[in-house]
Amino acid sequence: MKVILLTSLLLVCFSSGAVTVTGVVFGDSNGNGIKDKNETGIKGVAVSDQVNVVVTDSNGGYQLPDSKGFGVIFISMPMGYKPVKSYYQKVDVSLSTAQADFALSKTAALAQFKFIHASDTHISDKSLDRFTKFRALVDSVKPDFVVVTGDLVRDALRVPEKEATSLYEMYKTESQKISQPVWSAPGNHEIFGIERHLSLVSQQHPLYGRKMFRHYLGPDYYSFNYGGFHFVALNSLEFEDLWYYGSIDSVQREWLKKDLAAIPPSMPVITFQHVPFISGELSISGFTANGPGRTLELERGELKFRHVVSNAHEIILLLRTHPFPLALGGHHHTRQLFFLETEGQQTRFEQTAAVVAPVEDEGFNMPSGITVYNVKDGKIDLGTFVKIK
């Protein structure tokens, strides 16, 4: 069975062809996942293959011609709806045509909601109790949804396939036990096998690099709409040879332009990602020349900061086409808050602490915890940090 799976993945990941994907996004009144005669399509829903973005027509139909994406089709969940099954589907890009329909059910339109920002769960057998405490905290807060900004698993960077896949499966299983929707973004520990001298994984492995995240959890960057806000999950990591660094790649940047063009200019945007745009950790921890946590890394021959997004300026300028009140990140295992005031725009850049454990850094004791945000009438509060003891 495993051989068949890997063969199929090889076709999806390495096919040089392109597939034309068609489908319909519809209101599923009976929840059976199938468009019945009395069910109507939903107009104006953005559909993407992580490269192109199209919007559904008056009948809820769409077409992504000659899709050269990564084998994943997703919708930017519209306000007032939730998926009956999933917001994404996998397609085989080795075929010439494919169909992906999306069944949605209606929810209440909200002017007030709350959500949790969690990060760095680093799930494993040893830390499972921390995730259990996190889940209990979510149940007590009762948010509308949860965003988790990466380093979901203990490590897929430098371990063999069996260990990496078991950790991914554990995260998927445990996160599905949370009663509220969970939106996950990838971290550096989700990049499979790239430290090849330790993982002994080939670059030709069908799950190598970012492909393992897509296989288990769907698109590694995407968007959804809730309560009048447009949430964008970004993959803020690139890798070269044996090392990763904070950056938003060129394909994702072009996708982001198209994704933002599909929403009204007045709609505010909230981003969430692992490696943050801005961080004070560089000042607290100081410069580290060598080792796994080294401060600088070569990016295509140019030495740059590794643990923040090196092209943050470019991405933030793209996001300024809309109100951009909040950018969420993780990676540094500490809660941090920064304001950037520019002409006509104020953005808060926030990181939350690690779920997996508290940390000690240069004499500072950083507690473990999550941040709870309340949103009312288009205003986001400063967030409440809640410790996980």
Secondary structure, 3 states (H helix, E strand, C coil): CHHHHHHHHHHHHHCCCCEEEEEEEEECCCCCCCCCCCCCECCCCEEECCCCEEECCCCCEEEEEEECCCCEEEECECCCEEECCCCEEECCCCCCEEECCEEEEECCCCCEEEEEEECCCCECCCCHHHHHHHHHHHHHHCCCEEEEECCCECCCCCCCHHHHHHHHHHHHHHHCCCCCCEEEECCHHHCECCCHHHHCCCCCCCCCECHHHHHHHCCCCEEEEECCEEEEECCCEEEECCEEEECCCHHHHHHHHHHHHCCCCCCCEEEECCCCCCCCHHHHHCCCCCCCCCCEEEECCEEEECCCCCCHHHHHHHHCCCCCCEEEECCCCCCEEEEEEECCEEEEEEECCCCCCCEEECCEEECCEEEEEEEECCEECCCEEEECC
